[in-house]
Amino acid sequence: MLIILALLFFMLPVYWLMTTAFKFGRDAFAIPPKWLLFDFTFKNFQDIWENSQTPRYLLNSIIVSAGATLLSLLLGVPAGYAIARSKSAIINASAYFFLLLLMIPPIAMLIPFYLVMRNLHLLGGYAALIILDAIFDAAFVAWMMRSYFQDAPREMEEAALVDGASPLRAFLSIALPHSLPGVAASALYCIIFSWNDFLFALMLTSPRTKTIPLGIMASFSSVEINWGEMAAMSLIAITPALIIALFLNRYFVQGLTMGSARG
């Protein structure tokens, strides 16, 4: 019973968001609140789709999330495997560097990274935001996949090496296919982090490359706050990440469970 009450309490803001997206402005803050019986409308969705840059914001978020996730996996998965299979105590201890990187407040890296991107003439484009997101994402992927590969059986890899396979071939043909749940869990984390990123996007993007969190902020102005449009845009922003999370949920749980016994 307590679990149900706690779930209802934490789902209340989501329910408010969903209902406000389909309300007229007069019903959004009606007294008493209209939780169930209100005039249903798609006007907020129509307005943001036709009169704002929401499609562009969504496209930018997809590009940034896909780029950051792909780059993070390309860097983090091999790094985690190399650390897990290394017999050097120094290299194994270096894994804690990734944990240390995750503990650094993101804003502490923002200003120097902003200056670097400005000097490289990448400021305002997709590359700056993708690279900075990938720095944090790849550190998490390397840390997580290290623990996952440490728990994975090595017998098949050793047999492949004895048969003449190279370490790269053993990694691609044996270790990687057996670690797909961990890769899926890491990918889900990267997607969610990049999709919801606000601080980095605020400082590193231009009007052409703004992402959906910045589009939601555009609902606020010095004159008024259009709650209906803000709720509709927030609902649109939630939907893609929610679909991906539901699709990868079982891999996410399996990857976290198998990769958390060590480290």
N, C-alpha and C positions, 0 to 999 in steps of 0.2 A: 504493500500500500504506500509506504514511504517513497519507494522508487517511482511509482506512478505519479505521486504528487510532485516529486522533484523534477520528473520529466516534463510534466505539464507546466511547471514554473519556468523552466528554461526554454520551453517551446513557445511560451507566450509572446516574446518579441518576434519570433518567426511568423506566428499567426497574425500578429498585428501588421507586419510587413506585407504579408500576402493579401490580407483584406484591404489594407489601405491602397494597394496597387490597383484594386478594382473598384474604388470608391470615387465619387465626386468630391470636390474640395469641401463642400458644405458638410459632408458626412464624416470626414476624416477625424474631426475633433468635436463631434456632436456631444452634447450633454443631455441625457446620459449616453454613454458610448453605444454605438450600434455594432455589436459584435457579430450578429448573425443576419438580422433583417436590415438590409440597406439596398439602395438602388445600384445594381450591378452595371459596370461599364468597362469598355476597353479603350476609352478615350485617352487615358494616360499612356498606354502603350502606343497608340496611334500617334499621339503628339510627339513622344520622344523618338519614334522611328522616322517620322516625316520632318520634324522641325529641329532636330538636334543631330549631332554626329555620333549617335550611339552605334550604328553599324561600323563606323570607322574605329571607335573605341574598342569594340569587340574584336575586330580584325587585328588591331595592334596588340591586344592582350594575347590573342592566339599566337601571333608571331613571336612575341617575347617569351611566353610560357613554353612554346615548343622549342625555341632556340636554346633557352636556358636549360631546359630538361635534357635535351639531346647532348649539349656540351658537358653538362654535369655528369651524365652517365658515361660519356666517352672518356672523361678524365677520372671520375671517381671509382668506377668498377674495376678497371685495370690496376689502379693504385691500391685499392683494398685487397685485390688478389695478390699483388706483389708483396705487400706487407705481411699478409697471412702466410704466404709460402716462404718468406725469407727466414733464414736461420740466424741472421744477425740480430743481436740484442739491441743494437743501436737503431736499426731500421724499425724493429718492432716498437721500441720506445718512441720513435718519431710519430707513431700513430696518434699519440696524445697531442701532437701539434694541431691536428684537425679538430680535436675537442676544444683546445684552447681558442682556435679561430672562431668556433661557434659561440664561445663565451664573450667575445668582443662585442660591445654594443654597436649595432650597424651604423649609427650616426657618427661613431668615431672614425669610420673608414670613408664616410661620405665626402668630406671636404677634400682630403688629399686625392681621392679617386676622381672627384670633379675636376680638379686642376690637371690631373694626368689626361683625362679625356678631352679637356679643352685644348691642351697642348698637342694632342694627337688629332685634333679636328674631328673627333667622333661624337662630340657633345650634341645632343638633340636627335641622334639617330637611334636605331634599334640596337646597334652593337654595344654601346656604352651600358645600357640597362641589362642586356643579356649577359655581358661579361661579369658585371658586379653581382647579379643574382646567382650566376654560376659559381662564383667564388664561395659563397655560403653553401649553396646546394651541393657542390662537389665535395666540400669538406664533410658534410653529413653523409653523402653516399659512400665515400671512402671509409669513414668510421663504421658505418653500418655493415658494408659488404666485407670489411675485414673480419668482423665477428662472425658473419655468415660463412665465409670461406673457411674459417678456422674450425667450424663445426661440421663442415662437409667432409665426407670420406675421401681419403687421398689414394686409396688402392687403385681405382680405375685410372687416375692420372699417372701413377707410378708405372702401371702396366703399359700404358701408352708410350711413356718415355722409354721403357725397356724395349718396346717394339720399334723404336726409331723415330717416334714423333718428336717434334720440337716442342719446347715449353709453350710457345705461342699456339701451336696446333692443339696441344693438350688443354690449354685454357679455352680456346674457341669451341672445341668439339666436345669436351667433357665437362669442365668446371662450369662454364657459362650456362649451358642448357640445364644443368642441375640446380642452378642458382636463380632461375627465373622468378620464383616468388619474392626473393630478396630484391631483385632488380625492379620488379613491379611495385613493391613497397617503397623503394627509393624514388622511383619515377613519380608515384603519387604525391609524395612529400614535395618534390621539386615543382610539380605542377601547381599544387596549392600555394606554396610559398611565392612563386613567381606571379601567379594569377592575382593574389591578394596584395602584392607589394604596392605600397603607397608612397613611402618616404623616398625610396630611390627613384621611382617614376616621377615624383614631383620635382626633383632636382635635376634629373638627367634627360628628360624628354622635352620635345618641342610641341607646339600645337598640332603638328602633323603626326606625332607618334604618341600622343597621350593614350593611356590605357583606361580600362573601364572604371577603376577606383577614382581616377581623376575626373571622369565623366560624371560620376555620382556627386562628387564635390561641386560640380558646376551647377547642381540644382540649388545650391545656396547662393544667395545674393544679398546685397545690402538693403534691398527693397523688400523681398519676401523669400520664403522657403516654400517651394512647390513640393509638398510632401507626397502628393500622388505620383508625380513624375519620378521623384527620388525613389519611392518604393517600387515603382515599376522597373526602373533601371537596375535597382538592387536585385530584384527578383530575376531579371534577365542575366545579371552577373553571376548569381548563385547557380543557375540551372546547369551550365556546362560543367563546372567543377563538381556539382552534385552527381551528375550522370557518370562522370569518370570515376568518382569515388565509389559509387555503388557498383560499377562494373569491376573495379579492381579491389573491392573490399576484401574478398576472401584471400586474394594474394597478399594484400597488405597485412592482414592478421597472421597468415602463415609465415610471411617473411619476418615480421617482428618477433614471432614466437621462436622460430628456428634460429634467428640471428642474435637473440638476447641472452643466450646461456653463457656466453663468454664476454670478456671485455667489460 
